[in-house]
């Protein structure tokens, strides 16, 4: 510790005039150069605790440059309370546009109306497949029918549903 203090006084403090000139030249207006100098001294001292650098001048000016970069970054940050809502107006939202919400709601209502017009067993099979994500085998088991019959109900229900959503009036096949 004693060696570090002696090194600091002997090698770093004599650089003060050059360091202050460097900080004044490269800092932005309104920046307190004395505070920057103290920050440089602090970082130099803390960094040199682990190992004394070979060139105190190069070490100190590298740290001074880093302090200036950090200060520049800090001044570029705008506190959130100083930002008005209009500054956020051009940020895209994950929310759908109001017209898209209305269109989606209308399409969903059309889908439910078409589902309700399906024959009951076909509707049940389509809902189990599309909503519950069940396989044909599971649908057949739950409905108590053969797998081929479940396949037919699915096919019939989807065919009728597509036709209704496309505005067609398909011939209705028998649904047992």
C-alpha positions as a printed NumPy array, in Angstrom:
array([[  0.   ,   0.   ,   0.   ],
       [  2.826,   2.331,   0.846],
       [  4.498,   1.549,  -2.493],
       [  1.233,   2.35 ,  -4.334],
       [  0.901,   5.728,  -2.602],
       [  4.52 ,   6.594,  -3.363],
       [  4.074,   5.58 ,  -7.014],
       [  0.914,   7.664,  -7.291],
       [  2.569,  10.783,  -5.844],
       [  5.751,  10.294,  -7.851],
       [  4.284,   9.244, -11.23 ],
       [  0.631,  10.328, -11.497],
       [  0.273,  13.639,  -9.666],
       [  2.964,  15.375, -11.808],
       [  0.719,  14.677, -14.835],
       [ -2.049,  16.913, -13.445],
       [ -1.442,  19.944, -15.717],
       [ -1.373,  17.823, -18.879],
       [ -4.305,  15.769, -17.666],
       [ -6.428,  18.869, -16.944],
       [ -5.599,  20.303, -20.388],
       [ -6.612,  16.983, -21.992],
       [ -9.875,  16.86 , -20.037],
       [-10.756,  20.506, -20.839],
       [-10.049,  19.999, -24.544],
       [-12.07 ,  16.815, -24.898],
       [-14.961,  17.221, -22.446],
       [-18.26 ,  18.767, -23.447],
       [-19.469,  22.145, -22.284],
       [-20.984,  22.209, -18.83 ],
       [-18.929,  19.278, -17.63 ],
       [-17.013,  19.763, -14.372],
       [-13.394,  19.059, -15.294],
       [-12.356,  18.843, -11.629],
       [-14.854,  16.029, -11.094],
       [-13.507,  14.25 , -14.156],
       [ -9.937,  14.595, -12.829],
       [-10.967,  13.09 ,  -9.5  ],
       [-12.677,  10.214, -11.312],
       [ -9.487,   9.596, -13.307],
       [ -7.38 ,   9.627, -10.123],
       [ -9.751,   7.224,  -8.413],
       [ -9.723,   4.768, -11.312],
       [ -5.945,   4.997, -11.714],
       [ -5.408,   4.331,  -8.009],
       [ -7.892,   1.432,  -7.864],
       [ -6.566,  -0.16 , -11.05 ],
       [ -2.944,   0.123,  -9.935],
       [ -3.68 ,  -1.743,  -6.693],
       [ -3.375,  -5.092,  -8.42 ],
       [ -0.244,  -4.211, -10.402],
       [  1.654,  -0.994, -11.037],
       [  1.638,  -0.113, -14.74 ],
       [  4.876,   0.325, -16.631],
       [  3.942,   3.735, -18.035],
       [  1.947,   5.886, -15.654],
       [  1.349,   8.508, -18.357],
       [ -0.144,   6.096, -20.908],
       [ -2.147,   4.397, -18.151],
       [ -3.575,   7.658, -16.781],
       [ -4.488,   9.066, -20.204],
       [ -6.147,   5.818, -21.259],
       [ -8.266,   5.97 , -18.129],
       [ -8.97 ,   9.681, -18.773],
       [-10.206,   8.813, -22.267],
       [-12.463,   6.095, -20.796],
       [-13.827,   8.531, -18.214],
       [-14.655,  10.997, -21.001],
       [-16.404,   8.265, -22.981],
       [-18.434,   7.274, -19.92 ],
       [-19.333,  10.91 , -19.262],
       [-20.411,  11.351, -22.875],
       [-22.633,   8.284, -22.628],
       [-24.106,   9.468, -19.35 ],
       [-25.012,  12.872, -20.834],
       [-26.664,  11.214, -23.837],
       [-29.097,   9.335, -21.595],
       [-32.416,  11.149, -21.344],
       [-34.346,  10.657, -18.107],
       [-37.707,   9.018, -18.811],
       [-39.62 ,  11.788, -17.035],
       [-38.256,  14.314, -19.562],
       [-39.647,  12.392, -22.525],
       [-43.138,  13.307, -23.647],
       [-45.634,  10.768, -24.918],
       [-45.407,  12.246, -28.393],
       [-41.79 ,  11.031, -28.526],
       [-43.134,   7.48 , -28.416],
       [-45.767,   7.958, -31.104],
       [-43.648,   6.38 , -33.845],
       [-42.788,   3.235, -31.872],
       [-44.616,   0.264, -33.372],
       [-47.037,  -1.516, -31.09 ],
       [-47.798,  -5.2  , -30.736],
       [-51.445,  -4.264, -30.439],
       [-53.446,  -4.681, -33.649],
       [-54.87 ,  -1.584, -35.279],
       [-58.515,  -0.916, -34.315],
       [-59.781,  -1.806, -37.794],
       [-57.916,  -5.127, -37.658],
       [-59.523,  -5.895, -34.288],
       [-62.995,  -5.234, -35.72 ],
       [-62.287,  -7.38 , -38.778],
       [-60.916, -10.219, -36.608],
       [-63.96 , -10.036, -34.314],
       [-66.303, -10.164, -37.329],
       [-64.454, -13.171, -38.755],
       [-64.633, -14.938, -35.406],
       [-68.383, -14.306, -35.2  ],
       [-68.799, -15.713, -38.739],
       [-66.789, -18.782, -37.733],
       [-68.937, -19.407, -34.629],
       [-72.134, -18.934, -36.626],
       [-70.907, -21.403, -39.261],
       [-69.855, -23.893, -36.56 ],
       [-73.309, -23.666, -34.99 ],
       [-74.925, -24.494, -38.365],
       [-72.93 , -27.739, -38.722],
       [-74.614, -31.041, -37.976],
       [-74.057, -31.832, -34.267],
       [-71.726, -34.846, -34.698],
       [-69.612, -33.107, -37.366],
       [-69.399, -29.977, -35.192],
       [-68.323, -32.116, -32.225],
       [-65.611, -33.842, -34.282],
       [-64.317, -30.56 , -35.777],
       [-64.138, -28.873, -32.364],
       [-62.339, -31.866, -30.835],
       [-59.8  , -31.82 , -33.674],
       [-59.196, -28.069, -34.053],
       [-59.712, -26.801, -30.514],
       [-58.814, -29.783, -28.332],
       [-56.099, -30.977, -30.781],
       [-57.251, -34.609, -30.502],
       [-56.285, -37.3  , -32.998],
       [-58.91 , -39.163, -35.038],
       [-58.435, -42.182, -32.796],
       [-59.078, -40.082, -29.652],
       [-62.102, -38.407, -31.25 ],
       [-63.559, -41.794, -32.178],
       [-62.996, -43.094, -28.665],
       [-64.648, -40.056, -27.008],
       [-67.573, -40.084, -29.42 ],
       [-67.966, -43.873, -29.101],
       [-67.722, -44.441, -32.863],
       [-65.37 , -46.169, -35.296],
       [-62.26 , -44.296, -36.426],
       [-63.487, -44.266, -40.059],
       [-66.77 , -42.7  , -38.916],
       [-64.836, -40.029, -36.997],
       [-62.832, -39.402, -40.164],
       [-66.065, -38.97 , -42.134],
       [-67.519, -36.537, -39.552],
       [-64.314, -34.493, -39.642],
       [-64.241, -34.418, -43.434],
       [-67.926, -33.552, -43.692],
       [-67.737, -30.883, -40.987],
       [-64.646, -29.183, -42.456],
       [-66.088, -29.314, -46.001],
       [-69.329, -27.692, -44.848],
       [-67.487, -25.141, -42.682],
       [-65.24 , -24.049, -45.549],
       [-68.18 , -23.753, -47.897],
       [-70.152, -21.634, -45.414],
       [-67.185, -19.343, -44.717],
       [-66.698, -18.863, -48.461],
       [-70.348, -17.856, -48.761],
       [-71.402, -20.996, -50.623],
       [-74.381, -23.141, -49.815],
       [-73.143, -26.724, -50.138],
       [-75.434, -29.652, -50.265],
       [-75.671, -31.053, -46.783],
       [-74.669, -34.662, -46.43 ],
       [-76.366, -36.943, -43.972],
       [-74.867, -36.766, -40.467],
       [-75.612, -39.654, -38.162]])
